[in-house]
Amino acid sequence: MLKEKFLQYLQFEKRYSKHTVTSYNSDLNDFRVFCETSYNLSEVHEADHTIIRSWVVNLMENKLNPRSVNRKLTCLSSFFKFLMKINVLKTNPLLKVVHPKNKKRLPVFVEESKMENLFNLVEFKDDFKGQRDKLILILFYTCGIRLSELINLKINDVHKTGLKVLGKRNKERIIPVIPALSNQVQIYIGLKNKHFSDNKSEFLVLSDKGEKLNEKFVYRKVKLYLSQVTSMSKRSPHIIRHTFATHMLNNGAGLNAIKELLGHANLAATQIYTHNTVEKLKSVYQQAHPLAG
């Protein structure tokens, strides 16, 4: 089937992550169901721009937010471009479809004082589990890495000169290792070797059973510890990534440097963090200027 060929193309040629491929598969299935139920059309690639437009209307009427709709349209556009690549289609029907406007959303982040409280006031037990949890949080906050990148870190990726990270589409980058992280890695590895004396795993951060971490486990740990320093509703690994970038920018780091540290493909993805800086300046201005009130 064309869909299977497309998904294989994404996975093996474009090197998309497993999560992205799964998401694209789900979006294509949703569109196929819509085509079948609304237009009695079983072949997705036969859909024209009018059918796609009606799908967008249907999604919006079902209260799906514009960002999610646009993600689905991006998937569909990639699929049609692939079909043009293999000469199944001559044109991309998405060219005649207007995308709904996204609402501007500022990245949520944790205040610097609360991150200081996390590492200075929150108690991490001195055993393997406690120091492993602390390492997870330090890795996220000092390196700004993604959840998938942390899970896939290997022992050999940690060097005195930097942390080697394999990002999206297998793109490698080196992130500086500060003393706090280096010290925590040493403490953790010492405890890990005692706790799992016969463990031969190549992965750096292990589960309670000495296995490779899974996403839900890390989410639970991050939420548990962030809950002790902040009442904000969003408490996830990605929030700490936002926090890393925002704090770096607020303390003088350049956008290009942050872009490289985060592993962004282009500067546009990094520029969202400047909005937080602008909002901070506005707040300071409102409080400080005599005529602002």
C-alpha positions, -999 to +999 in steps of 0.1 A: +000+000+000+011+036-006+007+045+030+031+018+041+057+029+015+054+064+027+059+054+064+089+033+054+103+063+035+099+085+066+115+060+089+144+048+068+152+076+044+140+108+062+151+092+096+120+105+114+115+094+150+093+064+158+069+088+176+066+110+145+060+080+122+033+067+145+017+101+146+017+104+108+002+069+105-026+079+129-033+111+110-035+093+077-059+067+092-081+095+105-083+111+070-090+078+054-119+072+077-133+106+069-130+100+032-148+067+035-176+078+057-182+112+041-174+106+004-173+068+001-137+072-011-114+043-001-082+056-017-068+086+002-045+097-027-077+103-048-089+131-025-089+166-040-086+200-023-124+202-017-124+170+003-094+182+023-111+215+030-142+198+042-120+177+065-105+208+080-140+222+086-150+190+102-120+190+125-126+226+135-162+220+142-152+192+165-132+217+185-097+205+175-073+234+180-056+250+150-022+237+159-034+201+158-052+207+125-021+221+110-001+192+122-025+169+104-023+190+072+015+189+074+013+151+075-011+150+045+011+174+025+042+153+032+022+122+020+011+139-013+047+152-019+059+116-015+033+105-040+045+131-065+081+119-059+071+083-069+050+096-098+016+086-084+004+123-084+013+153-105+002+180-081-002+185-044-039+193-036-028+209-003-016+239-023-052+250-026-060+245+011-057+274+035-043+264+069-060+278+100-041+304+119-023+292+151-028+311+183+005+324+195+015+305+226+044+314+249+066+286+261+059+278+297+089+277+320+098+274+357+112+305+374+150+305+382+144+307+419+122+276+418+148+256+399+173+266+425+149+253+452+146+221+433+184+213+436+191+231+469+160+223+490+143+192+476+157+160+492+171+133+470+179+101+487+216+090+488+208+056+472+208+046+435+172+056+429+175+090+445+207+100+428+194+086+395+164+109+398+186+139+405+207+131+375+176+130+353+166+165+364+202+179+361+205+165+326+173+181+315+181+215+331+218+219+323+216+204+288+181+212+276+178+178+259+147+161+247+131+132+266+140+107+238+176+120+239+179+114+276+165+079+273+189+070+246+220+085+262+248+059+265+276+057+291+302+064+263+283+096+253+295+114+285+329+130+282+348+157+302+346+180+272+309+175+265+278+153+262+273+137+228+236+138+220+219+120+191+189+143+182+162+142+156+170+126+123+202+112+138+219+145+140+246+146+166+255+176+187+279+182+216+266+200+248+291+213+273+292+195+307+293+217+337+309+206+370+275+200+387+265+175+360+300+159+358+300+153+396+264+139+396+273+115+368+302+102+388+281+098+420+254+080+400+277+056+381+294+046+414+260+038+430+248+021+398+278-002+397+272-012+433+234-016+428+238-036+395+272-052+398+266-075+368+247-051+346+262-047+311+237-021+298+252+005+275+226+031+285+235+058+310+203+062+330+186+030+341+152+021+356+148+006+391+153-028+375+184-018+357+167-016+323+165+012+297+141+039+308+107+044+293+089+077+287+062+073+313+087+065+340+106+097+333+074+118+331+063+105+365+097+114+381+098+149+366+062+156+377+069+143+412+099+166+418+086+197+400+054+194+421+075+201+452+087+235+439+059+248+416+021+246+414+020+252+376-002+227+358+024+216+332+053+197+348+070+177+321+105+171+307+097+195+278+089+222+303+124+219+317+137+221+281+118+254+278+131+265+311+167+258+301+163+279+269+145+308+286+170+310+314+199+309+290+184+337+269+176+358+300+211+355+312+228+367+280+231+337+257+227+344+220+199+328+199+223+310+176+241+294+206+207+283+221+197+269+187+227+247+185+223+236+221+187+226+216+194+209+183+169+230+164+170+227+126+164+264+121+164+297+141+126+302+138+120+274+162+143+290+188+129+325+184+098+316+204+119+321+235+124+358+227+088+364+235+093+354+271+121+379+273+099+406+258+071+398+283+096+400+311+108+434+299+072+446+297+066+435+333+097+453+346+087+484+326+051+484+340+065+482+375+093+507+372+082+535+350+064+564+367+039+568+339+033+532+332+005+528+356 
